[in-house]
Amino acid sequence: MEPLRLGFIGAGAMANFAIYPALHFAPIRLRAVCDLDEGKARRAAETFGAGAWYGDYRRMMEKEDLEAVIVQMHPRPRQSIVRDALQAGLHVFVPKPPAPSLEATREISELSRRTAKTVMVNFERRFSFGVTQARAILAEPRFGGLRQLQCSFCSGPYDEVRGRDYDGPVHAYALDFAVHHLDLARYLGGEVGKLSLFHNEREGRVALAVALEFTSGAVGTLQLNSERIWWRNYDHIEITGHGEYLVLDGLWSIRRYTQAENTFTENYSDQRSGELTGDGPALIEFVEAIREGRQPVASIHDAVETMRLYQAIYDAVRDHRDGVLSF
């Protein structure tokens, strides 16, 4: 497959920690790097093999022969850059959340349709080792389809640093963190028909108990809070079928319990490798979707539905409303 000619906008901590190192998994040729801090852009370009660096993304788009850009930054400042990239005829890969709000996500979705350019959201947990295995098992007839989904995804508090560019710590937690498992609930369980919420908020931290009924008839629960500790095994997922079930601890292990035999599959060789966490496979999907002329998994259009769940929950928390939500 012909390598995708890529420009990268952003050279901050998460870009250097997770995304640049995962580029080598996909057929990508990194042509240029851009950051407002041109020193950071130069260091990233030299470290990861780009031929040029810029302090102005518009100049990079004009001068470089690019097919696509990655825009790795907070959602609010990212929105106008994504818009400019699409109007310049470039495909776009962005981190989650796809945009600052449901309305802003719809705006990008519509612009993607009008320009006929791909926008993919890096909901990398969809591509992680454990979730990929679970999806394959869910598709097996013997599993009997999903009956119940339980997800726990909890973080430490969002302070002034982690909550930068958001409307306070509760907004930051819901949009930056909890949205991962709202997306996984849809990816594993299908579309949601009904949603109920109970929440507790104290000193800028929030605890959410969410009940779901999927359109398939399956049910689910989400335990989401920012009352815990950072960097301590965030993801716990239990998936119940007919007479067997799966347990995922983290992104790189899966236990399958059946009447006949139990299986345990895990890979702890490098818990932050781009292959296990999903960043590498997500980039591969981005390139393959463009080359094959199809919408990628976790397209901006699909992300609209995840953001509908987020927006309903966040609006209810903000307005101090509990119970059954309309969305």
VODRENKOL-653827 format. One record per residue: residue in one letter; x negated, y, z of N, C-alpha, C in turn. Coordinates in steps of 0.2 Angstrom, whole numbers, plus 2048, in hexadecimal, padded with zeros to 3 digits. Each point is the difference from the previous one (the first is absolute). Example, Ala and Ser with C-alpha at 12.3 -4.5 7.8 and 13.67 -1.06 7.14 Angstrom:
<atoms>
A7BE7E48278048068007FC806800S8028057FC7FC806801804805803
</atoms>
This chain:
<atoms>
M7FC7FA8008048068007FC806800E8018057FC7FC8067FF801804807P7FA802803800804806804806800L8048028058048068007FB806802R8008057FC7FC806801803804805L7FD8008068038038067FD806803G8048058027FD805804803800807F7FC8018058027FF807800807804I8068028028018068048017FF807G7FB8028047FF7FF8077FA7FC802A7FD8038057F97FC802800800808G8067FF8038008018077FF7F9803A8017FF8077FF7FA8048037FA7FDM8078007FF8037FA7FE7FE7FE7F9A7FF8057FB7FE7FF7F97F97FC801N7FC8028047F97FD8008007F9804F8058008048007FA8048047FA7FDA8058027FC8047FA7FD8018007F9I8008067FC8028007F97FA7FF7FCY7FB8058017FA7FF7FB7FD7F9801P7FF7FD8067FD7FA8008047FA7FCA8078017FF8047FB7FD8008017F8L7FE8067FE8008017F97FD7FA7FCH7FB7FD8027FC7FB7FD8047FA7FEF8067FF8048047FA7FF8048007F9A8018067FE8048027FA7FC8027FAP8037FF7FA7FC8027FA8018087FFI7FC8038048008078007F98037FFR8008067FC7F98037FF801807803L7FD8018068018078047FC8057FCR8038057FD7FD8057FC7FE806804A8048028057FF806803803800807V7FE804805802801806802807802C805802803802807801801801808D7FE8058038028028077FF807801L8048038047FF8078017F9802803D7FE7FB8047F98008027FC7FD7FBE7FC8047FC7FD7FD7FA7FA7FB803G7FD8028067FB7FC8028037F9802K8067FF8028037F98018017FD7FAA8028047FB8017FD7F97FA7FD7FDR7FB8048017F97FE7FD7FE7F9804R8008008067FE7FA8048047FA7FEA8078017FF8047FA7FE7FE7FE7F9A7FF8057FC7FE7FE7F97FA7FC800E7FB8028037F97FD8008017F9804T8048008058007F98038047FB7FCF8058027FD8057FB7FD7FF8007F8G7FB8047FD7FE7FF7F98048047FBA8038068028038047FC7FB8047FCG8018027FA7FB8047FC801808802A805802803801807801804802806W800806803804802805802807800Y8058028038048067FF802803807G8018068008048038058078037FED8027FF7FA8068027FD8037FA7FCY8057FE8028037FA7FD8038027F9R8028067FF8028027F97FA8007FBR7FB8028027FA8007FC7FE7F97FEM8007FC8057FE7F97FF8057FD7FBM8078018008047FD7FB7FF8037F9E7FE8068007FF8037F97F97FE7FDK7FB7FF8047F97FE7FD7FF7F9800E8037FB8047FF7F98008057FD7FBD7FE7FA7FD8047FC7FC8037FB805L8068028038037FB8058077FD7FDE8017FB8038077FD7FF804800806A7FD8008068048008067FC803806V8038028057FD8038068037FC806I7FC8008058027FE807800807804V8058018038018068048007FE808Q7FB8008037FF7FD807800806805M806802802800806805807800803H8018058058078008038058027FBP8077FD8028058017FB8028077FER8008058048028077FE7FB8037FBP7F98008027FC8037FA7FF7FC7FAR8027F98018007FC7FA8058017FBQ8068028028068017FC7FE8047F9S7FE8058017FF8057FA7FA7FD7FCI7FB7FC8037FB7FD7FC8037FA7FCV8047FC8038037FB7FC8048037FAR8048058028048037FA7FB8027FAD7FB8048027FB8027FB7FD7FA7FCA7FE7FB8047FD7FA7FC8057FD7FBL8067FF8028057FD7FC8028057FAQ8008068018018057FA7FA8007FCA7FA7FE8027FA8007FC7FF7F97FCG8057FC8018007FA7FD7FC7FA803L8008008077FC7FC8038047FB805H7FE7FA8008037FB8057FE802807V8047FE8057FE8028078017FB805F7FB7FF8048007FB8067FF804806V8058008058008048068017FB806P7FD8028068027FC806807801802K8027FC8058068018037FF806805P8068048028068007FD8008037F9P8057FE7FC7FF8027F98018087FFA803803805801807800802803807P8018068018028028068077FF803S8047FE7FB8077FF8028047FC7FAL8067FD8018037FD7FB8028047FAE8028068018018057FB7FA8017FBA7FA8018047F98017FC7FE7F97FCT8027FA8037FF7FA7FD8048007FAR8068018008048007FA7FE8057FBE7FD8068027FE8047FB7FA7FD7FCI7FB7FD8037FB7FD7FD8027FA7FCS8057FC8028037FB7FC8038027FAE8038058008038037FA7FB8037FBL7FB8038037FB8037FB7FC7FA7FDS7FF7FA8047FD7FB7FD8047FD7FAR8068008018047FD7FA8008057FAR8008078028008057FA7F97FF7FCT7FB7FF8047F98007FD7FE7FA7FDA8047FA8027FE7F97FE7FA7FE803K7FE8038067FA7FE8038017FC807T7FC7FC8018007FC8067FE803807V8048008057FE8028068017FA805M7FB7FD8038007FB8057FE802807V8047FE8057FF8018077FC7FB803N7FA8018037FC7FB8038037FE807F8067FC7FF8037FC8067FC7FA800E7F98008037FC7FB7FF8017FA804R8058008058027FA8048047FB7FBR8038037FB8037FB7FB7FB7FB7FDF7FA8037FF7FB7FC7FD7FB7FC805S8018018067FC7FD8058007F8800F7FB7FD8037FF7F97FF8067FC803G8038028068057FD8048078017FCV8018067FE8078027FD8007FC7F9T7FA8007FC8007FC7FA8027F9801Q7FD7FD8058027F98018077FF802A8028058048077FF8038058017FAR7FF8047FB8048017FB8017FA7FBA7FA7FD8008007F97FC8047FB803I8007FF8078037FB804808802800L8028068008078038008037FD7F9A7FC8007FB8037FE7F98017F9800E7FD7FC8048017F88008077FE802P8037FC7FC8077FE8018017FD807R7FA7FC8028017FD807800804806F7FE8077FF800804805807803802G8047FF7FA807802801802807800G7FC8047FE801807800800804807L8008068007FF804806806800804R8007FE8078068008047FF806805Q7F98018027FF8068057F9802800L7FF8078007F98038007FF804806Q7FB7FF8037FE8048067F98037FFC8008068017F98047FF7FF804806S7F98008027FE8058057FA8037FDF8008078017FB8047FD7FF806804C7FB8008048008068067F98037FFS8008068027F98048007FF803807G7FA8048007FF8048058038077FFP7FF8058048048067FF7FD8047FAY8048047FD7FE8057FB7FE807803D7FA8018007FE8078037FF8057FBE7FD8068027FF8057FB7FC7FE7FAV7FC7FC8007FB7FE7FB8047FB7FBR8037FB8038047FB7FC8068037FDG8038048048068037FE8008067FCR7FA8027FD7FF8067FC8047FF7FAD8038067FE8048017FA8077FC800Y8027FE8068077FE802803804805D8077FF8008048058048007FD807G7FA7FF8038007FD8077FE7F9800P7FF7FD8067FD7F98018067FB7FEV8068018018057FB7FF8018007F8H8008057FD8008007F87FA7FD7FDA7FA8018037FA7FD7FE8017F8801Y8027FE8068007F98018057FD7FBA8068037FF8057FC7FC7FE8007F9L7FD8067FD7FE8007F97FA7FD7FED7FB8018057F97FD7FE7FF7F9802F8047FE8057FE7F98038067FB7FFA8068028038057FB8008037FF7F9V7FF8047FB8027FF7F97FD7FA7FDH7FA7FE8037FD7FA7FD8057FA801H8037FF8068047FA8018078017FEL8028067FF8078027FC7FF7FD7F9D7FA8017FD7FF7FD7FA7FF7F9800L7FD7FD8057FF7F98008077FC801A8048038048077FD8018038007F9R8008057FC8037FF7F97FC7FB7FCY7FA8008007FC7FC7FC8017F8802L8017FF8068017F98028077FE801G8048058018087FE8018048027FBG7FE8057FC8058027FB803807802E8058027FC8038078028047FF806V8008068048048008068078037FFG8057FD8038078027FF802804806K7FE7FE8068028048067FA801804L8008058047FA802804803803807S7FD7FD8068028038067FA802804L8008068037FA802804801802807F7FC7FE8047FF8038077F9803801H8008058047F98038007FF803807N7FA8018027FE8038067FA8047FEE8008078037FB8047FE7FD804806R7FA8008017FD8038067F98037FFE7FF8068017F98038007FD7FF7F9G8048017FB7FE7FF7F97FE7F97FER8027FB8048007F97FE8077FD7FFV8017FC7FB8067FD7FF8017F9800A8057FD8028017F97FF8077FF7FDL8007FB7FA8057FF7FC8027F9800A8067FE8018037FA7FF8058007FBV7FE7FC7FA8048017FA8037F97FEA8078007FF8037F97FE8028017F9L7FF7FB7FC8018007F88057FB7FEE8048017FC8047FB7FC7FE8007F9F7FD7FB7FD7FE8017F98067FE7FBT8008027FA8057FF7FC8017F87FES7FB7FD8028007F87FF8047FD805G8028048068037FD8067FB7FE805A7F98007FF7FB7FF805800806805V7FD7FF8068008058057F9801802G7FE8068037FA8028027FF805805T7FB8008047FE8058057F98037FFL8008068027F98037FF7FF804807Q7FA7FE8037FD8038067FB8057FEL8018068017FC8067FD7FF805806N7F98018027FF8058057F98037FFS7FF8068037FA8038017FD800807E8027FB8047FE8008077FB7FC802R7FC7FD7FB7FB7FB8017F98027FFI7FC7FC7FE7F98027FF7FD7FF7F9W7FD8057FD7FD7FF7F97FB7FB800W8007FD7F97FB7FB7FE8017F9804R8077FE8028017FA8048057FC7FCN7FF7FC7FB8047FB7FD8078037FFY8018057FB8078037FF8057FB7FED7FF7FC7FB8057FD7FC8027F9803H8067FF8028027F98028077FF7FDI8017FB7FC8067FF7FC8027F8801E8067FF8018037FA8008067FF7FBI7FF7FB7FC8057FF7FA8037F9801T8078008018037FA8018047FE7FAG7FF7F97FE8047FE7FB8057FB802H8017FA7FD8057FB8027FB7FA802G8008008077FC7FA8037F9801800E7FD8067FE7F98018017FF808800Y7FA8028027FF8078017F88017FFL7FF8077FF7F98027FF7FF805806V7F98018027FE8058047FA8037FEL8008067FF7FA8047FD7FD804806D7FA7FF8027FD8058057FA8037FCG8018077FF7FB8047FC8027FE7F9L7FB8027FC8018007F87FD7FA7FDW7FC7FC8047FC7FB7FE8017F9803S8057FF8038027F98038077FF7FFI8027F97FF8077FE7FF8017F9803R8057FF8048017FA8038077FE7FDR8007FA7FE8077FD7FD8027FA804Y8068018038037FA8058057FD7FCT8007F98008057FC7FC8027FA805Q8057FC7FE8017FA8037FB7FB7FFA7FD8007FA7FB7FA7FF7F9802802E7FE8067FE7F98028027FF807800N7FB8028047FF8088017F98017FCT8008067FD7FA8027FD7FE807802F7F98018017FD8068027FB8027FBT8018067FD7FC8037FB7FD806803E7FA8018007FD8078027F98017FDN7FE8068007FA8027FD7FD806804Y7FC7FF8057FD8058047F98027FES7FE7FF7FA7F98017FE7FE807800D8058047FE7FF808800807803801Q8038028058078028018018067FCR7FB8047FF8028067FC7FE8007F9S7FE7FA7FD7FF8007F98068027FCG7FE8037FA8058027FC8057FB7FDE7FD7FA8008037FA7FD8067FE805L7FE7FF8068057FE805805805802T7FE8068018058058028058027FAG7FE7FF7FA8048017FA7FE8067FCD7FB8048027FE8067FC7FE7FE7F9G7FC7FB8007FD7FD7FA8057FD7FBP8047FC8028067FD7FC8058067FEA8018058048048057FE7FD8047FAL7FA8018007FC8047FB8007FB7F9I8007FA8018007FB7FA8078017FDE8058008058078007FD8018077FCF7FD8058038018077FD7FD8007F9V7FA7FD7FF7FD8007F98047FB7FCE8027FA8028037FB7FC8078037FEA8048038048068037FE7FF8057FBI7FB8048007FF8057FB7FF7FD7F9R7FB7FB8007FE7FD7FA8057FC7FDE8057FD8048057FC7FE8078047FEG8008068028058047FE8077FF804R7FF7FE8078057FF8047FF804807Q8068008048008038067FC7FB805P7FC8038047FC7FC8058047FF806V7FE7FA8048037FF8077FE807804A8058028047FF8068048008067FBS8048007FB8008067FC804806803I7FF8067FE8038068038087FF800H8027FD7FB8087FF8008027FB805D7FC7FA8018027FC8067FF803807A7FB8058007FE803807806805802V8048027FB8068048028057FC805E8007FA7FF8057FC8047FD7FF807T7F97FF8007FD800807801807803M7FF8057FD801807803807801802R8057FD7FD8078018028007FD807L7FD7FB8018007FD8077FD805805Y7FA8027FE7FC804804804807802Q8038037FB8048068018067FF804A8037FB8008067FF8047FE7FF807I7FA7FC8017FE7FF8077FD807803Y7FC8037FC7FD806803805806801D8058007FC8058058018047FF806A8027F98018037FE8067FC802807V7FA7FE7FF7FB802806800807801R7FF8047FB800807801806803803D8067FE7FE8068028028037FD806H7FC7FB8038027FD8068067FC7FFR8017FC7FA8057FC7FF7FE7F9800D8047FB8037FF7F98008067FD7FEG7FF7F97FE8067FC7FE7FF7FF7F8V8067FE7FD8007FE7F97FE8067FCL7FC8007FB7FE8057FC8028007F9S8028057FD8018007F97FA8027FCF7FF7FD7FA7FA8027FC8017FE7F9
</atoms>
